[in-house]
């Protein structure tokens, strides 16, 4: 699995926790940015995705908004 996975989260986001648990369960490495604390990454997320809500997940260049397990599994090939 060589796809670069990035997730933009906040500490209180239930769906963010679900997505991270899914990654751990499947052995997927990911980079996480807490947009509640990191204003630069918050702006990056909004610029890249047009979204204000989290989670925003990028698998390579594919964007998935929210915790969509089927879309993530498909994008990751798991």
HTML snippet that shows the backbone in 3Dmol.js (N, CA, C, O; Angstrom):
<script src="https://3Dmol.org/build/3Dmol-min.js"></script>
<div id="view" style="width:600px;height:400px;position:relative"></div>
<script>
const pdb = `
ATOM      1  N   UNK A   1       0.859  -1.180   0.000  1.00  0.00           N
ATOM      2  CA  UNK A   1       0.000   0.000   0.000  1.00  0.00           C
ATOM      3  C   UNK A   1       0.894   1.228   0.000  1.00  0.00           C
ATOM      4  O   UNK A   1       1.433   1.606   1.040  1.00  0.00           O
ATOM      5  N   UNK A   2       1.052   1.840  -1.140  1.00  0.00           N
ATOM      6  CA  UNK A   2       1.949   2.976  -1.275  1.00  0.00           C
ATOM      7  C   UNK A   2       1.216   4.310  -1.347  1.00  0.00           C
ATOM      8  O   UNK A   2       1.843   5.348  -1.558  1.00  0.00           O
ATOM      9  N   UNK A   3      -0.093   4.296  -1.175  1.00  0.00           N
ATOM     10  CA  UNK A   3      -0.844   5.538  -1.297  1.00  0.00           C
ATOM     11  C   UNK A   3      -0.635   6.411  -0.067  1.00  0.00           C
ATOM     12  O   UNK A   3      -0.655   5.932   1.067  1.00  0.00           O
ATOM     13  N   UNK A   4      -0.436   7.687  -0.315  1.00  0.00           N
ATOM     14  CA  UNK A   4      -0.268   8.661   0.754  1.00  0.00           C
ATOM     15  C   UNK A   4      -1.640   9.021   1.315  1.00  0.00           C
ATOM     16  O   UNK A   4      -2.511   9.478   0.575  1.00  0.00           O
ATOM     17  N   UNK A   5      -1.835   8.819   2.614  1.00  0.00           N
ATOM     18  CA  UNK A   5      -3.123   9.085   3.247  1.00  0.00           C
ATOM     19  C   UNK A   5      -2.965  10.247   4.227  1.00  0.00           C
ATOM     20  O   UNK A   5      -2.111  10.221   5.114  1.00  0.00           O
ATOM     21  N   UNK A   6      -3.801  11.260   4.048  1.00  0.00           N
ATOM     22  CA  UNK A   6      -3.806  12.431   4.923  1.00  0.00           C
ATOM     23  C   UNK A   6      -5.219  12.613   5.448  1.00  0.00           C
ATOM     24  O   UNK A   6      -6.188  12.530   4.694  1.00  0.00           O
ATOM     25  N   UNK A   7      -5.332  12.864   6.763  1.00  0.00           N
ATOM     26  CA  UNK A   7      -6.638  13.112   7.357  1.00  0.00           C
ATOM     27  C   UNK A   7      -6.580  14.395   8.175  1.00  0.00           C
ATOM     28  O   UNK A   7      -5.694  14.586   9.008  1.00  0.00           O
ATOM     29  N   UNK A   8      -7.540  15.259   7.918  1.00  0.00           N
ATOM     30  CA  UNK A   8      -7.694  16.501   8.679  1.00  0.00           C
ATOM     31  C   UNK A   8      -8.784  16.245   9.717  1.00  0.00           C
ATOM     32  O   UNK A   8      -9.887  15.824   9.367  1.00  0.00           O
ATOM     33  N   UNK A   9      -8.482  16.498  10.991  1.00  0.00           N
ATOM     34  CA  UNK A   9      -9.369  16.127  12.086  1.00  0.00           C
ATOM     35  C   UNK A   9      -9.502  17.239  13.116  1.00  0.00           C
ATOM     36  O   UNK A   9      -8.817  18.261  13.061  1.00  0.00           O
ATOM     37  N   UNK A  10     -10.416  16.998  14.065  1.00  0.00           N
ATOM     38  CA  UNK A  10     -10.467  17.745  15.318  1.00  0.00           C
ATOM     39  C   UNK A  10     -10.573  16.707  16.440  1.00  0.00           C
ATOM     40  O   UNK A  10     -11.041  15.593  16.203  1.00  0.00           O
ATOM     41  N   UNK A  11     -10.147  17.055  17.653  1.00  0.00           N
ATOM     42  CA  UNK A  11     -10.144  16.080  18.748  1.00  0.00           C
ATOM     43  C   UNK A  11     -11.538  15.573  19.137  1.00  0.00           C
ATOM     44  O   UNK A  11     -11.663  14.458  19.644  1.00  0.00           O
ATOM     45  N   UNK A  12     -12.573  16.361  18.911  1.00  0.00           N
ATOM     46  CA  UNK A  12     -13.917  15.978  19.355  1.00  0.00           C
ATOM     47  C   UNK A  12     -14.761  15.337  18.262  1.00  0.00           C
ATOM     48  O   UNK A  12     -15.934  15.039  18.488  1.00  0.00           O
ATOM     49  N   UNK A  13     -14.199  15.124  17.107  1.00  0.00           N
ATOM     50  CA  UNK A  13     -14.944  14.593  15.959  1.00  0.00           C
ATOM     51  C   UNK A  13     -15.050  13.064  16.038  1.00  0.00           C
ATOM     52  O   UNK A  13     -14.056  12.350  15.909  1.00  0.00           O
ATOM     53  N   UNK A  14     -16.264  12.590  16.250  1.00  0.00           N
ATOM     54  CA  UNK A  14     -16.522  11.150  16.349  1.00  0.00           C
ATOM     55  C   UNK A  14     -16.157  10.426  15.041  1.00  0.00           C
ATOM     56  O   UNK A  14     -15.560   9.350  15.078  1.00  0.00           O
ATOM     57  N   UNK A  15     -16.509  11.001  13.909  1.00  0.00           N
ATOM     58  CA  UNK A  15     -16.212  10.360  12.630  1.00  0.00           C
ATOM     59  C   UNK A  15     -14.715  10.337  12.337  1.00  0.00           C
ATOM     60  O   UNK A  15     -14.225   9.433  11.660  1.00  0.00           O
ATOM     61  N   UNK A  16     -13.993  11.327  12.846  1.00  0.00           N
ATOM     62  CA  UNK A  16     -12.530  11.323  12.714  1.00  0.00           C
ATOM     63  C   UNK A  16     -11.942  10.124  13.455  1.00  0.00           C
ATOM     64  O   UNK A  16     -11.068   9.429  12.937  1.00  0.00           O
ATOM     65  N   UNK A  17     -12.431   9.894  14.670  1.00  0.00           N
ATOM     66  CA  UNK A  17     -11.963   8.754  15.465  1.00  0.00           C
ATOM     67  C   UNK A  17     -12.297   7.435  14.765  1.00  0.00           C
ATOM     68  O   UNK A  17     -11.489   6.506  14.766  1.00  0.00           O
ATOM     69  N   UNK A  18     -13.475   7.357  14.174  1.00  0.00           N
ATOM     70  CA  UNK A  18     -13.859   6.147  13.443  1.00  0.00           C
ATOM     71  C   UNK A  18     -12.928   5.906  12.252  1.00  0.00           C
ATOM     72  O   UNK A  18     -12.520   4.773  11.998  1.00  0.00           O
ATOM     73  N   UNK A  19     -12.601   6.961  11.537  1.00  0.00           N
ATOM     74  CA  UNK A  19     -11.702   6.831  10.382  1.00  0.00           C
ATOM     75  C   UNK A  19     -10.319   6.379  10.830  1.00  0.00           C
ATOM     76  O   UNK A  19      -9.727   5.496  10.210  1.00  0.00           O
ATOM     77  N   UNK A  20      -9.801   6.970  11.893  1.00  0.00           N
ATOM     78  CA  UNK A  20      -8.470   6.584  12.391  1.00  0.00           C
ATOM     79  C   UNK A  20      -8.472   5.149  12.904  1.00  0.00           C
ATOM     80  O   UNK A  20      -7.495   4.426  12.708  1.00  0.00           O
ATOM     81  N   UNK A  21      -9.551   4.724  13.556  1.00  0.00           N
ATOM     82  CA  UNK A  21      -9.663   3.331  13.998  1.00  0.00           C
ATOM     83  C   UNK A  21      -9.677   2.387  12.801  1.00  0.00           C
ATOM     84  O   UNK A  21      -9.068   1.318  12.845  1.00  0.00           O
ATOM     85  N   UNK A  22     -10.363   2.775  11.740  1.00  0.00           N
ATOM     86  CA  UNK A  22     -10.397   1.980  10.512  1.00  0.00           C
ATOM     87  C   UNK A  22      -8.985   1.836   9.938  1.00  0.00           C
ATOM     88  O   UNK A  22      -8.575   0.740   9.556  1.00  0.00           O
ATOM     89  N   UNK A  23      -8.248   2.940   9.877  1.00  0.00           N
ATOM     90  CA  UNK A  23      -6.873   2.880   9.361  1.00  0.00           C
ATOM     91  C   UNK A  23      -6.019   1.944  10.204  1.00  0.00           C
ATOM     92  O   UNK A  23      -5.271   1.130   9.663  1.00  0.00           O
ATOM     93  N   UNK A  24      -6.125   2.055  11.522  1.00  0.00           N
ATOM     94  CA  UNK A  24      -5.332   1.196  12.416  1.00  0.00           C
ATOM     95  C   UNK A  24      -5.701  -0.265  12.229  1.00  0.00           C
ATOM     96  O   UNK A  24      -4.826  -1.129  12.173  1.00  0.00           O
ATOM     97  N   UNK A  25      -6.996  -0.544  12.131  1.00  0.00           N
ATOM     98  CA  UNK A  25      -7.474  -1.917  11.939  1.00  0.00           C
ATOM     99  C   UNK A  25      -6.934  -2.522  10.654  1.00  0.00           C
ATOM    100  O   UNK A  25      -6.621  -3.712  10.609  1.00  0.00           O
ATOM    101  N   UNK A  26      -6.823  -1.713   9.616  1.00  0.00           N
ATOM    102  CA  UNK A  26      -6.363  -2.188   8.306  1.00  0.00           C
ATOM    103  C   UNK A  26      -4.851  -2.041   8.121  1.00  0.00           C
ATOM    104  O   UNK A  26      -4.317  -2.414   7.076  1.00  0.00           O
ATOM    105  N   UNK A  27      -4.157  -1.498   9.133  1.00  0.00           N
ATOM    106  CA  UNK A  27      -2.704  -1.334   9.029  1.00  0.00           C
ATOM    107  C   UNK A  27      -2.284  -0.240   8.066  1.00  0.00           C
ATOM    108  O   UNK A  27      -1.225  -0.331   7.444  1.00  0.00           O
ATOM    109  N   UNK A  28      -3.105   0.796   7.938  1.00  0.00           N
ATOM    110  CA  UNK A  28      -2.837   1.890   7.006  1.00  0.00           C
ATOM    111  C   UNK A  28      -2.108   3.014   7.738  1.00  0.00           C
ATOM    112  O   UNK A  28      -2.595   3.519   8.749  1.00  0.00           O
ATOM    113  N   UNK A  29      -0.963   3.395   7.236  1.00  0.00           N
ATOM    114  CA  UNK A  29      -0.251   4.555   7.774  1.00  0.00           C
ATOM    115  C   UNK A  29      -0.891   5.824   7.239  1.00  0.00           C
ATOM    116  O   UNK A  29      -1.308   5.879   6.082  1.00  0.00           O
ATOM    117  N   UNK A  30      -0.965   6.834   8.078  1.00  0.00           N
ATOM    118  CA  UNK A  30      -1.579   8.087   7.663  1.00  0.00           C
ATOM    119  C   UNK A  30      -0.920   9.257   8.372  1.00  0.00           C
ATOM    120  O   UNK A  30      -0.278   9.103   9.412  1.00  0.00           O
ATOM    121  N   UNK A  31      -1.098  10.426   7.782  1.00  0.00           N
ATOM    122  CA  UNK A  31      -0.661  11.676   8.396  1.00  0.00           C
ATOM    123  C   UNK A  31      -1.906  12.404   8.853  1.00  0.00           C
ATOM    124  O   UNK A  31      -2.852  12.588   8.088  1.00  0.00           O
ATOM    125  N   UNK A  32      -1.893  12.820  10.123  1.00  0.00           N
ATOM    126  CA  UNK A  32      -3.051  13.497  10.693  1.00  0.00           C
ATOM    127  C   UNK A  32      -2.715  14.947  10.992  1.00  0.00           C
ATOM    128  O   UNK A  32      -1.642  15.255  11.509  1.00  0.00           O
ATOM    129  N   UNK A  33      -3.640  15.831  10.662  1.00  0.00           N
ATOM    130  CA  UNK A  33      -3.519  17.239  11.016  1.00  0.00           C
ATOM    131  C   UNK A  33      -4.736  17.646  11.839  1.00  0.00           C
ATOM    132  O   UNK A  33      -5.872  17.498  11.390  1.00  0.00           O
ATOM    133  N   UNK A  34      -4.497  18.159  13.041  1.00  0.00           N
ATOM    134  CA  UNK A  34      -5.546  18.650  13.927  1.00  0.00           C
ATOM    135  C   UNK A  34      -5.831  20.097  13.561  1.00  0.00           C
ATOM    136  O   UNK A  34      -5.081  21.003  13.922  1.00  0.00           O
ATOM    137  N   UNK A  35      -6.924  20.298  12.839  1.00  0.00           N
ATOM    138  CA  UNK A  35      -7.231  21.640  12.344  1.00  0.00           C
ATOM    139  C   UNK A  35      -7.871  22.525  13.412  1.00  0.00           C
ATOM    140  O   UNK A  35      -8.121  23.706  13.168  1.00  0.00           O
ATOM    141  N   UNK A  36      -8.136  21.971  14.582  1.00  0.00           N
ATOM    142  CA  UNK A  36      -8.598  22.799  15.696  1.00  0.00           C
ATOM    143  C   UNK A  36      -7.423  23.587  16.283  1.00  0.00           C
ATOM    144  O   UNK A  36      -7.607  24.687  16.804  1.00  0.00           O
ATOM    145  N   UNK A  37      -6.229  23.026  16.195  1.00  0.00           N
ATOM    146  CA  UNK A  37      -5.034  23.650  16.760  1.00  0.00           C
ATOM    147  C   UNK A  37      -4.138  24.295  15.697  1.00  0.00           C
ATOM    148  O   UNK A  37      -3.522  25.332  15.944  1.00  0.00           O
ATOM    149  N   UNK A  38      -4.071  23.680  14.522  1.00  0.00           N
ATOM    150  CA  UNK A  38      -3.137  24.109  13.487  1.00  0.00           C
ATOM    151  C   UNK A  38      -3.881  24.943  12.435  1.00  0.00           C
ATOM    152  O   UNK A  38      -4.498  24.403  11.517  1.00  0.00           O
ATOM    153  N   UNK A  39      -3.809  26.264  12.590  1.00  0.00           N
ATOM    154  CA  UNK A  39      -4.557  27.157  11.697  1.00  0.00           C
ATOM    155  C   UNK A  39      -4.054  27.097  10.262  1.00  0.00           C
ATOM    156  O   UNK A  39      -4.839  27.239   9.325  1.00  0.00           O
ATOM    157  N   UNK A  40      -2.755  26.887  10.081  1.00  0.00           N
ATOM    158  CA  UNK A  40      -2.192  26.779   8.734  1.00  0.00           C
ATOM    159  C   UNK A  40      -2.768  25.554   8.015  1.00  0.00           C
ATOM    160  O   UNK A  40      -3.134  25.633   6.842  1.00  0.00           O
ATOM    161  N   UNK A  41      -2.845  24.428   8.722  1.00  0.00           N
ATOM    162  CA  UNK A  41      -3.400  23.211   8.124  1.00  0.00           C
ATOM    163  C   UNK A  41      -4.909  23.325   7.934  1.00  0.00           C
ATOM    164  O   UNK A  41      -5.460  22.727   7.009  1.00  0.00           O
ATOM    165  N   UNK A  42      -5.590  24.090   8.800  1.00  0.00           N
ATOM    166  CA  UNK A  42      -7.025  24.335   8.610  1.00  0.00           C
ATOM    167  C   UNK A  42      -7.244  25.062   7.291  1.00  0.00           C
ATOM    168  O   UNK A  42      -8.118  24.689   6.508  1.00  0.00           O
ATOM    169  N   UNK A  43      -6.449  26.099   7.045  1.00  0.00           N
ATOM    170  CA  UNK A  43      -6.580  26.842   5.787  1.00  0.00           C
ATOM    171  C   UNK A  43      -6.227  25.959   4.604  1.00  0.00           C
ATOM    172  O   UNK A  43      -6.881  26.032   3.563  1.00  0.00           O
ATOM    173  N   UNK A  44      -5.198  25.122   4.745  1.00  0.00           N
ATOM    174  CA  UNK A  44      -4.822  24.187   3.685  1.00  0.00           C
ATOM    175  C   UNK A  44      -5.989  23.247   3.365  1.00  0.00           C
ATOM    176  O   UNK A  44      -6.286  23.000   2.196  1.00  0.00           O
ATOM    177  N   UNK A  45      -6.649  22.724   4.406  1.00  0.00           N
ATOM    178  CA  UNK A  45      -7.786  21.830   4.210  1.00  0.00           C
ATOM    179  C   UNK A  45      -8.903  22.528   3.438  1.00  0.00           C
ATOM    180  O   UNK A  45      -9.448  21.966   2.489  1.00  0.00           O
ATOM    181  N   UNK A  46      -9.241  23.746   3.840  1.00  0.00           N
ATOM    182  CA  UNK A  46     -10.314  24.489   3.182  1.00  0.00           C
ATOM    183  C   UNK A  46      -9.940  24.790   1.735  1.00  0.00           C
ATOM    184  O   UNK A  46     -10.778  24.667   0.842  1.00  0.00           O
ATOM    185  N   UNK A  47      -8.706  25.177   1.500  1.00  0.00           N
ATOM    186  CA  UNK A  47      -8.239  25.480   0.146  1.00  0.00           C
ATOM    187  C   UNK A  47      -8.270  24.231  -0.734  1.00  0.00           C
ATOM    188  O   UNK A  47      -8.744  24.283  -1.869  1.00  0.00           O
ATOM    189  N   UNK A  48      -7.769  23.112  -0.216  1.00  0.00           N
ATOM    190  CA  UNK A  48      -7.713  21.871  -0.998  1.00  0.00           C
ATOM    191  C   UNK A  48      -9.085  21.277  -1.266  1.00  0.00           C
ATOM    192  O   UNK A  48      -9.333  20.724  -2.337  1.00  0.00           O
ATOM    193  N   UNK A  49      -9.991  21.397  -0.271  1.00  0.00           N
ATOM    194  CA  UNK A  49     -11.230  20.635  -0.343  1.00  0.00           C
ATOM    195  C   UNK A  49     -12.489  21.478  -0.502  1.00  0.00           C
ATOM    196  O   UNK A  49     -13.512  20.982  -0.972  1.00  0.00           O
ATOM    197  N   UNK A  50     -12.420  22.748  -0.113  1.00  0.00           N
ATOM    198  CA  UNK A  50     -13.623  23.567  -0.093  1.00  0.00           C
ATOM    199  C   UNK A  50     -14.532  23.225   1.078  1.00  0.00           C
ATOM    200  O   UNK A  50     -15.657  23.721   1.150  1.00  0.00           O
ATOM    201  N   UNK A  51     -14.065  22.389   1.993  1.00  0.00           N
ATOM    202  CA  UNK A  51     -14.864  21.909   3.120  1.00  0.00           C
ATOM    203  C   UNK A  51     -14.474  22.633   4.404  1.00  0.00           C
ATOM    204  O   UNK A  51     -13.314  22.992   4.610  1.00  0.00           O
ATOM    205  N   UNK A  52     -15.469  22.836   5.260  1.00  0.00           N
ATOM    206  CA  UNK A  52     -15.215  23.409   6.582  1.00  0.00           C
ATOM    207  C   UNK A  52     -15.318  22.342   7.667  1.00  0.00           C
ATOM    208  O   UNK A  52     -14.801  22.526   8.769  1.00  0.00           O
ATOM    209  N   UNK A  53     -15.981  21.231   7.362  1.00  0.00           N
ATOM    210  CA  UNK A  53     -16.174  20.163   8.337  1.00  0.00           C
ATOM    211  C   UNK A  53     -15.121  19.083   8.203  1.00  0.00           C
ATOM    212  O   UNK A  53     -14.447  18.979   7.178  1.00  0.00           O
ATOM    213  N   UNK A  54     -14.985  18.282   9.243  1.00  0.00           N
ATOM    214  CA  UNK A  54     -14.030  17.179   9.266  1.00  0.00           C
ATOM    215  C   UNK A  54     -14.779  15.874   9.513  1.00  0.00           C
ATOM    216  O   UNK A  54     -15.904  15.906  10.011  1.00  0.00           O
ATOM    217  N   UNK A  55     -14.197  14.743   9.182  1.00  0.00           N
ATOM    218  CA  UNK A  55     -12.872  14.605   8.599  1.00  0.00           C
ATOM    219  C   UNK A  55     -12.875  14.859   7.092  1.00  0.00           C
ATOM    220  O   UNK A  55     -13.855  14.603   6.392  1.00  0.00           O
ATOM    221  N   UNK A  56     -11.757  15.365   6.632  1.00  0.00           N
ATOM    222  CA  UNK A  56     -11.470  15.419   5.199  1.00  0.00           C
ATOM    223  C   UNK A  56     -10.256  14.519   5.014  1.00  0.00           C
ATOM    224  O   UNK A  56      -9.214  14.724   5.636  1.00  0.00           O
ATOM    225  N   UNK A  57     -10.405  13.523   4.152  1.00  0.00           N
ATOM    226  CA  UNK A  57      -9.371  12.515   3.964  1.00  0.00           C
ATOM    227  C   UNK A  57      -8.937  12.530   2.511  1.00  0.00           C
ATOM    228  O   UNK A  57      -9.761  12.559   1.597  1.00  0.00           O
ATOM    229  N   UNK A  58      -7.635  12.512   2.319  1.00  0.00           N
ATOM    230  CA  UNK A  58      -7.076  12.369   0.975  1.00  0.00           C
ATOM    231  C   UNK A  58      -6.329  11.052   0.903  1.00  0.00           C
ATOM    232  O   UNK A  58      -5.451  10.776   1.721  1.00  0.00           O
ATOM    233  N   UNK A  59      -6.683  10.240  -0.083  1.00  0.00           N
ATOM    234  CA  UNK A  59      -5.954   9.018  -0.402  1.00  0.00           C
ATOM    235  C   UNK A  59      -5.326   9.292  -1.748  1.00  0.00           C
ATOM    236  O   UNK A  59      -5.988   9.220  -2.783  1.00  0.00           O
ATOM    237  N   UNK A  60      -4.032   9.609  -1.725  1.00  0.00           N
ATOM    238  CA  UNK A  60      -3.416  10.132  -2.935  1.00  0.00           C
ATOM    239  C   UNK A  60      -4.092  11.450  -3.263  1.00  0.00           C
ATOM    240  O   UNK A  60      -4.142  12.351  -2.426  1.00  0.00           O
ATOM    241  N   UNK A  61      -4.612  11.565  -4.476  1.00  0.00           N
ATOM    242  CA  UNK A  61      -5.318  12.782  -4.893  1.00  0.00           C
ATOM    243  C   UNK A  61      -6.833  12.676  -4.715  1.00  0.00           C
ATOM    244  O   UNK A  61      -7.557  13.638  -4.968  1.00  0.00           O
ATOM    245  N   UNK A  62      -7.309  11.513  -4.281  1.00  0.00           N
ATOM    246  CA  UNK A  62      -8.753  11.307  -4.119  1.00  0.00           C
ATOM    247  C   UNK A  62      -9.207  11.850  -2.765  1.00  0.00           C
ATOM    248  O   UNK A  62      -8.647  11.504  -1.725  1.00  0.00           O
ATOM    249  N   UNK A  63     -10.225  12.702  -2.794  1.00  0.00           N
ATOM    250  CA  UNK A  63     -10.751  13.294  -1.564  1.00  0.00           C
ATOM    251  C   UNK A  63     -11.999  12.542  -1.123  1.00  0.00           C
ATOM    252  O   UNK A  63     -12.885  12.250  -1.926  1.00  0.00           O
ATOM    253  N   UNK A  64     -12.050  12.234   0.176  1.00  0.00           N
ATOM    254  CA  UNK A  64     -13.227  11.621   0.783  1.00  0.00           C
ATOM    255  C   UNK A  64     -13.611  12.496   1.965  1.00  0.00           C
ATOM    256  O   UNK A  64     -12.799  12.738   2.858  1.00  0.00           O
ATOM    257  N   UNK A  65     -14.846  12.966   1.966  1.00  0.00           N
ATOM    258  CA  UNK A  65     -15.331  13.834   3.034  1.00  0.00           C
ATOM    259  C   UNK A  65     -16.188  12.996   3.971  1.00  0.00           C
ATOM    260  O   UNK A  65     -17.095  12.287   3.535  1.00  0.00           O
ATOM    261  N   UNK A  66     -15.895  13.085   5.254  1.00  0.00           N
ATOM    262  CA  UNK A  66     -16.612  12.280   6.234  1.00  0.00           C
ATOM    263  C   UNK A  66     -16.014  10.888   6.313  1.00  0.00           C
ATOM    264  O   UNK A  66     -15.045  10.574   5.621  1.00  0.00           O
ATOM    265  N   UNK A  67     -16.603  10.057   7.166  1.00  0.00           N
ATOM    266  CA  UNK A  67     -16.150   8.672   7.283  1.00  0.00           C
ATOM    267  C   UNK A  67     -17.042   7.798   6.414  1.00  0.00           C
ATOM    268  O   UNK A  67     -18.116   7.367   6.835  1.00  0.00           O
ATOM    269  N   UNK A  68     -16.581   7.545   5.200  1.00  0.00           N
ATOM    270  CA  UNK A  68     -17.278   6.680   4.244  1.00  0.00           C
ATOM    271  C   UNK A  68     -16.429   5.425   4.098  1.00  0.00           C
ATOM    272  O   UNK A  68     -15.499   5.375   3.293  1.00  0.00           O
ATOM    273  N   UNK A  69     -16.769   4.408   4.895  1.00  0.00           N
ATOM    274  CA  UNK A  69     -15.937   3.202   4.965  1.00  0.00           C
ATOM    275  C   UNK A  69     -15.800   2.528   3.607  1.00  0.00           C
ATOM    276  O   UNK A  69     -14.711   2.076   3.254  1.00  0.00           O
ATOM    277  N   UNK A  70     -16.884   2.453   2.840  1.00  0.00           N
ATOM    278  CA  UNK A  70     -16.816   1.808   1.528  1.00  0.00           C
ATOM    279  C   UNK A  70     -15.889   2.562   0.580  1.00  0.00           C
ATOM    280  O   UNK A  70     -15.089   1.952  -0.130  1.00  0.00           O
ATOM    281  N   UNK A  71     -15.997   3.887   0.569  1.00  0.00           N
ATOM    282  CA  UNK A  71     -15.151   4.706  -0.310  1.00  0.00           C
ATOM    283  C   UNK A  71     -13.688   4.575   0.116  1.00  0.00           C
ATOM    284  O   UNK A  71     -12.802   4.484  -0.734  1.00  0.00           O
ATOM    285  N   UNK A  72     -13.431   4.566   1.426  1.00  0.00           N
ATOM    286  CA  UNK A  72     -12.053   4.426   1.897  1.00  0.00           C
ATOM    287  C   UNK A  72     -11.485   3.059   1.528  1.00  0.00           C
ATOM    288  O   UNK A  72     -10.360   2.962   1.038  1.00  0.00           O
ATOM    289  N   UNK A  73     -12.260   2.013   1.761  1.00  0.00           N
ATOM    290  CA  UNK A  73     -11.791   0.670   1.433  1.00  0.00           C
ATOM    291  C   UNK A  73     -11.484   0.550  -0.052  1.00  0.00           C
ATOM    292  O   UNK A  73     -10.482  -0.054  -0.437  1.00  0.00           O
ATOM    293  N   UNK A  74     -12.346   1.125  -0.885  1.00  0.00           N
ATOM    294  CA  UNK A  74     -12.133   1.090  -2.320  1.00  0.00           C
ATOM    295  C   UNK A  74     -10.876   1.862  -2.711  1.00  0.00           C
ATOM    296  O   UNK A  74     -10.056   1.373  -3.488  1.00  0.00           O
ATOM    297  N   UNK A  75     -10.731   3.069  -2.170  1.00  0.00           N
ATOM    298  CA  UNK A  75      -9.577   3.905  -2.500  1.00  0.00           C
ATOM    299  C   UNK A  75      -8.268   3.265  -2.039  1.00  0.00           C
ATOM    300  O   UNK A  75      -7.227   3.422  -2.678  1.00  0.00           O
ATOM    301  N   UNK A  76      -8.338   2.545  -0.926  1.00  0.00           N
ATOM    302  CA  UNK A  76      -7.132   1.946  -0.344  1.00  0.00           C
ATOM    303  C   UNK A  76      -6.883   0.519  -0.850  1.00  0.00           C
ATOM    304  O   UNK A  76      -5.804  -0.037  -0.648  1.00  0.00           O
ATOM    305  N   UNK A  77      -7.878  -0.059  -1.500  1.00  0.00           N
ATOM    306  CA  UNK A  77      -7.722  -1.422  -1.980  1.00  0.00           C
ATOM    307  C   UNK A  77      -7.717  -2.452  -0.855  1.00  0.00           C
ATOM    308  O   UNK A  77      -7.014  -3.460  -0.929  1.00  0.00           O
ATOM    309  N   UNK A  78      -8.505  -2.193   0.185  1.00  0.00           N
ATOM    310  CA  UNK A  78      -8.569  -3.143   1.315  1.00  0.00           C
ATOM    311  C   UNK A  78      -9.972  -3.691   1.503  1.00  0.00           C
ATOM    312  O   UNK A  78     -10.205  -4.498   2.403  1.00  0.00           O
TER     313      UNK A  78
END
`;
const viewer = $3Dmol.createViewer("view");
viewer.addModel(pdb, "pdb");
viewer.setStyle({}, {cartoon: {color: "spectrum"}});
viewer.zoomTo();
viewer.render();
</script>
